[in-house]
Amino acid sequence: MGVESGYFDEFWDVNGAAFVSLFSAVPDDSLKRILATFDSAILFASKTSPLSGNLRYTGIKHILTQPQIPNERIPIIDYRLSLIKNHLPEHLFDKTWLSPEIPYLPNLFTGDKESGLQDSKKKIFIHPGSGGAKKNWPLEKWSDLSALLKERGFQVLWILGPAEKNMAIPAGIKVIREESLMKLSLLLKDCLLFIGNDSGISHLAAAVKLPSLLLFGPSDPFVWCPTNRNTKVIYTSPKCGPCHPAAGKKFGKCDLYCMNAISVECVFETCLELLEY
């Protein structure tokens, strides 16, 4: 998406074959040739990570490092910016650049007419998954919520991506499967409300300034929630949380109380508040 929107020149997958040696004792010459044109890098890992030394071995001289998880309770956006704030011009730290306006590119997809969803004012998108199963609200509750919203006349669609590949979707649910984040961002712009868990798609919805309702449980919304004013969070504040992600924290048996305690009625009523019904 960063390339399609013009923010990056290229994108490389570090899980690809060309980057295998970056994680070995000594990077090979082919990787050195790939990275030879760069003199700086940002690495989200500890200073002692072997990745830092391997990047230097390839010829990159200036490497900024930061652990993936903050040691203090701080919004993740502020934490990430703290890494580079002394290395970029001050005017770049107006946070509006973190929520860019996604351009309307009509040639990317034909969407609504083919799916029979002509009225964008009635569309609500639900993303029932995330990068971790413990962060997901139960499927049966998503299904019950969908039914209540449909009774109010809304068109409810579930967004499913690679993380939800094996998710058992209840019968009667309209599904959108879209792996392109750029195309998905365009679909989100043409929508009334987004509802989801703590996930990357939730941050994408916030980036296109879509009113959003996010359900948090294991993770701390103060740290991981988008900072948009039109984003609302439901969080049960469990005594055992937050536990995800939490460096060095030992886990016992988990009954997922933090997510199970969120009621369908509470989510539905909050949706209506956001929709001003």
Secondary structure, DSSP 8 states (H G I E B T S, - for coil): -TTTTTS-S----TTSGGGGGGGSSS--HHHHHHHTT-SEEEE-S-TT-HHHHHHHHTT--EEEE--SS-SS---HHHHHHHHHTTTS-GGGG-GGGGS------GGG--THHHHT---GGGEEEEE---SSGGGS--HHHHHHHHHHHHHTT-EEEEEE-GGGTT----TT-EEEE---HHHHHHHHHT-SEEEEESSHHHHHHHHTT--EEEEESSS-HHHHS---TTEEEEE---TT---TT-TT--------HHHHTS-HHHHHHHHHHHHT-
